Amino acid sequence: MKRIWYKIFLLILLITFFCLQIHVYSAEEDNTNSYFLKEARQLEKLSILKGDRQGNLMLHETLTRQDLVIIIIRLHGEEVSKEVETENSEALPFKDVKPSAYYYPYILRSVELGFVQGIRNDTFGVNMEVTAKEVETILLRLLGYEEEAKNWDLIDTLSETLGIRDEINLKNNRTITRGELAKMITNALQVQRKGSTLKLKDVLNIK
C-alpha cells in the first residue's frame, strides 16, 4: 500500500513540475508580447506590421531578411504590386530570390530605394535572421544618414544617440524579434530627419 501511495506522490510531483514549467514559459512569452504590444498595434493600424490569419502578431518571433524588407517598404508608404515580378524578372542579381516569390517585388523596390543590399553580390540572404544592426542601418538611411550608415562601427553609437535603441537591450548585435522591430520603428518615427525640422513620421506622412 505504501508503494502505491509513494507512486501517486511522485506522479503528483511530476505533474506539478510540468505545470509550473508551462506557466513560466507562458508568462515569459506574454511579457515579451505585452511589452511591445502597444507599439505593434500602432503599426498594425497603419498596415505596416501584419499578423497571421488568426491575428497573432508573433511579436516573440525573430525576423527574416525578406520579412524585414516587406515591413520597411510598407513603412515607406508603399504596397508593391505583384506585376513587378513579371516586368522585372531579371532586375535582381540575387540567385536566392526567385521572381515567383511573394517577397520578390519588395526586395526589388527596397534595392531601388537603396534601403538594403545583399549579403554578397549574388545573394540576398533569404531566410537569414535579422540582426539589430541591420535594422538600425535601414532606419538610419530612412532618417537621412546614408553616409553614416556606411560606417559599420558608427551605427550602434549613432542609433543610441538618436534614440532608436531606447528601452531595448541590443547588446552584441544579436537577432531581434518582431516586437523589438516594432519598438525600434516607433522610436525612429519620433526622430527628426537629418537636415530637417520634421520628424520621420511627418516626412512619411504617418499620423
ABEGO torsion letter per residue (X at the ends): XAAAAAAAAAAAAAAAAAAAAAAAAAAAAAAAAAAAAAAAAAAAAAGABBBBAAGBAGAABBBBAAAAAAAAAAAAGBBBBAAAAAAAAAABABAABBAABAAAAAAAAAAAAGABBBABAABAGBGBBBBAAAAAAAAAAAAGBAAAAABAAAAAAAAAAAGAABGBBABGGBBBBAAAAAAAAAAAAABBBBGBABBAAAAAGBX
